[in-house]
Amino acid sequence: MEYFNIAPVASLIFVFTIVTSLYAFYDQSLYGKFMLHPFTVSRGRNVWTIITSGLIHKDWMHLFFNMFTFVAFAFTLERLLGSWQFGLLYFLSLILSDLPTIFRHRENFNYNSLGASGAISAVLFSFILFSPMTKLYIMFIPIGIPAVVFGFLYLIYCAYASRNSRDGINHDAHFFGALTGLIFTIIFVPGILQNFIAAIMNGR
């Protein structure tokens, strides 16, 4: 209940995403209704799946990693941004992170995409602007990496993987979600760039 009081929008997104994802695990027909199908969307049909595809996940591991990252940053970010700004950031990034995917795969009938990774990336990169020197810990790496360094490496990796990887992960959504988070925060939080640079210069 405390989380609902301090970060109501993040709490609702968290609960709703888990519920819809779990429901999809046990009702496979939901995937056909909710998944993003660029071939169809590019022809003006099932446009709502740009949003609904972010409410379901492929499997337990996919859901766990996205929600783990969400919990790590979203509740703090909502307090920093404000509730309506956080909600707008999240849903706007769901849309904008998928547009390049729709364009890229508009002629590929067999391509589908799902998961909240684009919006999660937006949350993470918005947080990085507020606290660039926060140490982030990656699995199997025992030392913390400053958030700004992690973000830089993450963008390089996503750009590379988008062109070269065949792992079935929508790296475009990760990359453009991250950019959406950065641009949104710069627009809606006056002075954030100055604070970002000052935090790096001061090492805090």
N, C-alpha and C positions, 0 to 999 in steps of 0.2 A: 504493500500500500504506500510505503514511503516513496518508492520510485514514481508512482502515479502522481504524487503531490509535487515532486521536484522536476519531473520530466514527463508530463502526461502524453505528449505526442510520441516520443521515443518508446514509451511503455506500450502504447496501443499498437504501434508498428511491430514491435517485438512479439507481442502476444499473437497478433493477427497473422503474422508471417509464419510463426510456429504452427498455429492451428491449421492454416490452409495447407502448409507443406505436409503435415502429418496426415491430413485428410487425403491428400493426393497420393501418399504412399499406399493407402489402403483402398483407394478408388482411382484406378488408373485412367478412367475416362476423363478425369479432371485435367490431365495433361493435355489432351486434345483440345479442350476448351480454353485453357489458360496460357499455353505455351505461345511464344512469339514465333510466327511463321512469316518471315520477310516476303516470300513470294506472294502470300495472300494480302499482307498489310500494304505492300507497295501498290496493290491494285485497289486499295480503298476499302478492303473488307477486314472485319475483326480487328479494327484499329485499337480497341480497348486492351488487346493482349500486350500492348507496350507496357501497360501498368500491371496487368494480372500475371504476366510472366515473372515479375519480381516477387510474387507472393508464393511461389512454389519452387522446390528444389529437387535435384536429381536423386539424391539419396541422403542418408543420415550424415555422412561425412561432409557433403556439400553444405547441408543445413548447419551443421555444427560450426564449421569454420566461418561461415558468413555471420552467424549469430554471435559467435565468440568475439569477432572483430567489432560487431555492432555494439555489444555490451561494453566493450573496452573503451569506446570513444563516444558513442551517441548520447548517452545520458549527460556526460560532461558538456558535450558540444551544445546540446539544447539549452543548458543554463547559460552558456556563453553567447549564443546567437539570439535566444528568445524562442518561444515555442512555435509561433506561426512561421518565423523565418526558417526554423529547422524543418518543419513540415514541408514548406515550399521547396527548400533545398533537396529534400529526399525525393519527392515526387517529380520535381523538375529533372533531377539527375536520372531517375528511372527512364524518363522519356528521351532526354538528350543523349544519354549513353547508348541507347538502342538505335538512334537514327543512322549512324554510320553502318551499323550491322544490316539494317534494312536496305540501305543503298547498295552495300557490297554484295549481298546475297539475294537481291531482288529477283534474279533469274534462276536461283537454285531451289527447285521445288522440295528437295530432300533436307534442306537446312532448317533446324529449329533451335531456339535458344530459350533458356529459363534461368531463374535465379536473381538474387538481389545484388549481385556483385558490383554492378555499375553504381548503384546508390551507396553501397558500402564504401566503395573507393572515394566517392564524393565526401562522405562523412569523415573518412580518415584524412583526406587532404585538406579539408576545411580545418580540422583540428590541428594539423601540422602548421598552418599559418598562425594559429593562436599560440602554439607551444612547440617551436621548431627544434628545441634542444632536449625535449623529453626523450628518454631512452626507451627504445622499442626492442623487445626481445623476440627473436625468431627461433623457431624450433631447431634444436640441435646446435645452436650457436650460444655459448655460455656468456657472452658479453653483450651489453646493451649497445644499440646503434642509435645515434641521434636521429630524431624523426625526419629532419630535413635531408640527411644523407640517405636514409631508407627511401624517402619519397623520390629522390633523384634517381636512385638505382632502380626503383620500381617502375618508373616511367620508361627508362631505357629498356628494361626487360620486356615490358608490355609492348612497346613499339617493335622490338625485335621479334618477339613471339608471335605478334599479329601477322608478320610477314612470313615467318619460317616454321612456326610450330604446327604440328598436326595432332595435337593432343585433345582436340574437341572442346577446349576451353575458349570462351568468347573473350579473348584478350582485348579486342576493340572496346568492349563495354567497360572493362577495367580502366583502360587508358582515357577514354572520353568521359567516363564518370569522374575520374580524378581531376581532369581539366575543368569539368563543370563545378566541382567543389571549390577549386581555387578561384575561378572567375566569379562565382556567386558570392563568395565571402569577401572578395575585394570590392565588389559592388555594394554589398549590403552592410559592410562594417567599415565605416570611415576610419582611416588611420591604421588599418591592419597591416599594410605593407611596411610602414615606418616601424611599427612595433615588432614585426617579423625580423626586419633587418637589425634593429637594436638588440633583440634577444640573441641573435646569432653573434653579433659583435661582442656582446657581454658574456656570451657562453652560458646563458641561462634559459 
